Amino acid sequence: MRNLKGNLGIGFLIILVVAVFAPTLVHAKDYTVGVKTGDYIKYDQITFTWTGSRTSPSVVTNLKDMHWMGIGVSNVLNTTAILDVAEIYNNGTYTSESLDSDVRSPTGMLFLIASNLKAGDPPNPQRPEFTINQTVTRMYAGANRNVNIIDSELNITGYSSEFKEYWDQETGIMVELYSKETDLTNSSAYQEVSIKATETNLWSASALDLIQNNLIYIITGIAVIIAIVTATIVFRRRKPPSTQQPSPPPPSTPPPACAFPIQHHA
């Protein structure tokens, strides 16, 4: 991990992931990185909540003010992607940090796992007994994507954690995260974290995705057009025919002038 500085929220989630996927050294198939330099993803559907009788921890109070979070790929070296993680807050401040995410190690897999894994594959090759629960299709950043899901629980003395994460199958990037950490020693107080991707340059919506995403608006628009056309036709049929005044007769045409001079006799 490189230059990982003081952000307690991201640090806590990384510690949680490492605890769940702590390594045991075994051999596994090759795992490859599915992102490249210049790729980015943005998350601006973010919620942090605290439920309990005591005041929420300062980390939750601070993170509740987060406006959005973004991840950019600054470099890729073999099985490691160097990720720049930025957090922007509603008061205009921001934090940034650099994280080495090795797809063969659990320390970086919060944001990235190997590409093209599927249900039954271990997201961390050092823990082959811990596998992806399922691969499903869900909507992220305007497109239908196949995503790998891990749904797990961790329980230790006085503490429990529920953890559910979604990674894009093709690229391995995180697209959604939900976690719930419960302090069983403090009247079951708990904090919840929810993060979802809304924008990326890793993929774009197809024509079918655009239709599906905007189907309600398309149907509404068509219904409005039909209603307008129908109302116009009905109005025209009910409107009485206009009474036209008869045209005035054309002015009488004077006799044509004589082409020769007329002689007047005395």
Secondary structure, DSSP 8 states (H G I E B T S, - for coil): --S--S-HHHHHHHHHHHHHT---------------TT-EEEEEEEEEEEESSS---HHHHHHTTEEEEEEEEEEEETTEEEEEEEEEETTS-EEEEEEEEETTSGGGTTTB--TT--TTS-SSTT-TTS---EEEEEEETTEEEEEEEEEEEEEETTEEEEEEEEEETTT-BEEEEEEEEEETTTTTEEEEEEEEEEEESS----HHHHHHHTHHHHHHHHHHHHHHHHHHHHHHHHS-------------------SS------
